[in-house]
Amino acid sequence: MIAPVLPTYNRAPLAFQTGQGCWLTATDGRRFLDLGSGIAVNALGHAPRELVQVLTEQASRLWHVSNVYTIPEQERLAALLVEKTFADTVFFTNSGTEAAELAIKMARRFHYENGQPGRTAILAFEGAFHGRSTGAIAASGAEKMVKGFGPLMPGFSQLPWGDEAALRAAITAETCAVMIEPVQGEGGIRPASDAFLKLLRQLCDETGTLLIFDEVQCGMGRTGRLFACEWSGVSPDIMMVAKGIGGGFPLGAVLATERAAKGMTVGSHGSTYGGNPLGCAVGAKVVEIVSDPAFLAEVSRKAALFRQGLEALVAAHPSVLEEVRGEGLLLGLKCRAANTDFVAAGYGAGILTVAAADNVVRLLPALNIPDEDIAEALARLDRTAKTLEQAQ
Ligand SMILES: *Cc1c(COP(=O)(O)O)cnc(C)c1O
């Protein structure tokens, strides 16, 4: 008999009752050090004081009103994002998937408004993850996501990751947009090189193609800059944001230049919940905290500390681990043992990690993880690796 909860997840037999900082307490009382952060969502840890304060204050005042009215909390968050990024304008969503949908619509509408309605082809990349809507799975093209769900939204093709020749060959004056994660998350913590992103920007400019960055996972301070693309100096025309921006409250956004957004006129798009006062009040606090240069410098310092320990961990367990990957606190351990075995052994050692493609285990701690928790994480990861060694 089918479970009351649709069985689309292979769930671990772990349920949690409370969370504080980087720690979760299970219903049976066991404590776990959380290096998954709800997949890069709890950017400031569990129940951070500043966010609880903003959330409860806003909740006691006003949760939801329709977007047919002016929403000051939304205007404030949009102004903050415009001030801190390449963007001139922002639309708020409840998730990364919805941000992908709008990014696709906005790009196609742009060329339609420019008198090129047939310019609909969008290039994406192998290993990409942009969400689970029919549009987002078409962009990814991965067999396990698209199987049996066709006909898919047409117009998408996938290029090999990091392949400059394939990119040069594929992008033409007929291309609508290129959609890319500056660091692939689900795909196995695979950063695009600065050179690749620069070439991409150059080819988009030469052909009039729009550049869409998906920073749903790699953005919001995770790499030590507010957005990962800042490291390369390359700005997109459209950017998808979600996960960390709500600190745990479901919130996403599409950031765009005025030029890219020019087709999105009154009535062309909408959302019932997107940009509600509760989500935007929390989001504004997250952006305020994370965009502070002193906070971002701390992310980089903690990341260097963690990475140094991880390199030593890999060196100490060569039969289990192969290499450390990633940028900032968006880290991956490429495994020699099965990544799912590593995650499961971690449960035994009281540490939560998340599997990704390419046999990688993701480490995505809260951006404000205390140094002593980094030390404790390294000790628990060491115990996890030892367990797998003994089983070999
Ligand atoms: C998680 C993710 C999405 C989808 O976000 P949801 O909030 O799950 O819809 C899109 N792109 C990337 C890069 C992601 O990591």
The ligand as an SDF file (V2000), in Angstrom:
LIG
                    3D

 15 15  0  0  0  0  0  0  0  0999 V2000
   17.7560   23.4080   -5.4630 C   0  0  0  0  0  0  0  0  0  0  0  0
   18.0730   23.9980   -6.7750 C   0  0  0  0  0  0  0  0  0  0  0  0
   17.0580   24.4310   -7.6540 C   0  0  0  0  0  0  0  0  0  0  0  0
   15.5960   24.2080   -7.3660 C   0  0  0  0  0  0  0  0  0  0  0  0
   15.1700   24.8760   -6.2300 O   0  0  0  0  0  0  0  0  0  0  0  0
   13.8340   24.4250   -5.4620 P   0  0  0  0  0  0  0  0  0  0  0  0
   13.6830   25.4540   -4.4030 O   0  0  0  0  0  0  0  0  0  0  0  0
   14.0580   23.0470   -4.9630 O   0  0  0  0  0  0  0  0  0  0  0  0
   12.7290   24.4830   -6.4650 O   0  0  0  0  0  0  0  0  0  0  0  0
   17.4340   25.0450   -8.8250 C   0  0  0  0  0  0  0  0  0  0  0  0
   18.7370   25.2340   -9.1260 N   0  0  0  0  0  0  0  0  0  0  0  0
   19.7280   24.8230   -8.3150 C   0  0  0  0  0  0  0  0  0  0  0  0
   21.1470   25.1000   -8.6960 C   0  0  0  0  0  0  0  0  0  0  0  0
   19.4340   24.1880   -7.1170 C   0  0  0  0  0  0  0  0  0  0  0  0
   20.4230   23.7670   -6.3210 O   0  0  0  0  0  0  0  0  0  0  0  0
  1  2  1  0
  2  3  1  0
  2 14  2  0
  3  4  1  0
  3 10  2  0
  4  5  1  0
  5  6  1  0
  6  7  2  0
  6  8  1  0
  6  9  1  0
 10 11  1  0
 11 12  2  0
 12 13  1  0
 12 14  1  0
 14 15  1  0
M  END
$$$$
